[in-house]
Amino acid sequence: MNKRRTKPLIPPLSSRWARTYLTALLTAVVAVGAQAQTQGDDGFVAPVPRDQNRELRTGTWSIYAEGGLSWATDVWYQNLDAKKSYKVAPAVGGGVDYTIRPWVRVGAEYLWSRYRREQRFSQLDTKTMTVKAYGNYLKNFHNARLGVGFNLMELWPNRRTQWLNIWAGTGVGCTFAKGNEYGIYFSNTMTQGGKTLPFIDGESVCNDGSITITGSVRTSNRHESFKKLYVPASLHIEADVSRQLSIGLKGEIDWLMNRKAIAPKNYAFALVTLRYNFVASRAKVQRARYEGEIATLGDRLNVLQRKAAEAKELADEAENARRQAEQNGKPSAEGRRVTITVEQSK
């Protein structure tokens, strides 16, 4: 006979129901506690716990540093068998922001980066002179912009994960770029009868005349620069490590305006950010909060003591009045005896 119990005495709740019950219980406790602690019977208002995200991001300044990778698109100088490292380039920068409200901030930013192109020819076209044998193109650029950001997470202002914020930003900026094109060229010339002509592939030499063939190799270093306006679009995910420090990941694309011949179409960035918020430390906030609570409790205690003293004075006055009334209304023992004697004589 199987005597093992197949059903437990108290069936355990599933994790889903347990979470539901705990959430409802905590919500009720917090709501009742907040309502009970907001205003007392004596009219005093207790301090309500502050919203950390609203406290850290309302009228506050912050600075940040950023670094990562960048690349440019639609550059006029094409790659030919270039190094793989030329596809991306390092990018560093920083900025300052002023957070007006938890959902909007404005600021200024600076970024430095570069883009490179390389041409390494596997076959040379010797039918025309001069022949290009190698080319390298380098451009350094500096981006400066003013921008505005909107916190998408503030669509849920009462969320629990207030340490996580996602900022979508835009603005207007200017890029200043300077660079150079370095190239290696060679050429062959043929001088005959006082005329110098390119000596290209397929030329033949006649031994009847005097011919001079000259080969030359030269290098060039051509400089160029441009200055263009651009419109950025960025998405910045930030997580608070502490009240002062935040780390984040940022992606950005810049559209260059009035490109003309030499400016690329876009800049793209993938960056890691480290932000410092100029806010009071947790210890200072807690100290100020507790000092305020202690001052409030002290004021409340003083009022209660004053009310107790007033109540005691009223009680003493009532007791004295009662005693005085008893003394005035109660006849003495000698007076009672006299009254009885007079009644008996009648």
Sequence and secondary structure as in RCSB ss.txt:
>XXXX:A:sequence
MNKRRTKPLIPPLSSRWARTYLTALLTAVVAVGAQAQTQGDDGFVAPVPRDQNRELRTGTWSIYAEGGLSWATDV
WYQNLDAKKSYKVAPAVGGGVDYTIRPWVRVGAEYLWSRYRREQRFSQLDTKTMTVKAYGNYLKNFHNARLGVGF
NLMELWPNRRTQWLNIWAGTGVGCTFAKGNEYGIYFSNTMTQGGKTLPFIDGESVCNDGSITITGSVRTSNRHES
FKKLYVPASLHIEADVSRQLSIGLKGEIDWLMNRKAIAPKNYAFALVTLRYNFVASRAKVQRARYEGEIATLGDR
LNVLQRKAAEAKELADEAENARRQAEQNGKPSAEGRRVTITVEQSK
>XXXX:A:secstr
     SS SS    HHHHHHHHHHHHHHHHHHHHHHHHB TTS B      HHHHHTSSEEEEEEEEEEEEEES 
SS  BS  GGGG EEEEEEEEEEEEETTEEEEEEEEEEEEEEEEE SS  TTSSSEEEEEEEEEEEEEEEEEEEE
EGGGGSTT S TTEEEEEEEEEEEEEEEEEEEEEEEEEEEEETTEEEE  TT    TTS EEEEEEEEEEEEEEE
EEEEEEEEEEEEEEESSSSEEEEEEEEEEEESS TTTS SEEEEEEEEEEEE    HHHHHHHHHHHHHHHHHHH
HHHHHHHHHHHHHHHHHHHHHHHHHHHHHS  HHHHHHHHHHHHH 
